[in-house]
């Protein structure tokens, strides 16, 4: 039954296409990079809380919380079947950890309830394009972008990504080299510039929750740029998108 948290997590992981759908992965390069950054931050938070720093970043946290946690025989068999289809030891450890942590927290909701959901960013990463690959230098290939892991301590200082819903993640994705801008007070509007095959596209994220070319927006956002905006990194931009999305849903 997928209404049980561990079963529901297993169901999500079984639906992932781990390899081969390159178009899907390349179309989500930006959001997958953002999700990996957030997972590494959360993994560092959990590793510190569970004295598991040496296991960071791709680990089964339940081994450090309650090594005696056991899945039902049926669920354990289904998990074993899934893991035989998952490429790479790091991916298998995190898939097992996601299912077992869901089971542990269902049994004991108070277990580290003050900590963020550890595996959700990584499961979303898998759902938006499948695997990552650890390269010979210890970095990651996220299918379309290289990524440096850093250290657990360094990732503790990364700003959190608070909104991980599909609208926010879809809004982060886009073709080309992307940079973000907003007003100096950080309250919006949110602008992005995409450079693609020698062309430049300036766009505004509207209350309709989509990107629109600036020449279709009254008030000329180019004037706002000229008046002095600040450049945002992708985490801050995702935060502002999340604020706009939340305001639009009220």
Buried (B, 14 or more C-beta within 10 A) or exposed (E): EEEBBBBBBBBBBBEBEBBEBEEBBBBBBBBBBBBBBBBBBBBBBBBBBBEBEEBBBBBBBBBBBBEEBEBEEEBBEBBEEBBEEBEBEBBBBBBBBBBBBBBBBBEEEEBBEEBBEBBBBBBBBBBBBBBBBBEEEEEBEBBBEEBEBBEBEEBEEBEEBBBBEEBBBBBBBBBEEBBBBBBEEEEBBBBBBBEEEEEEBBBBBBEEBEBEEBEEBEEEBEEBBEEEBEEBEBBBBBBBBBBBBBEEEE
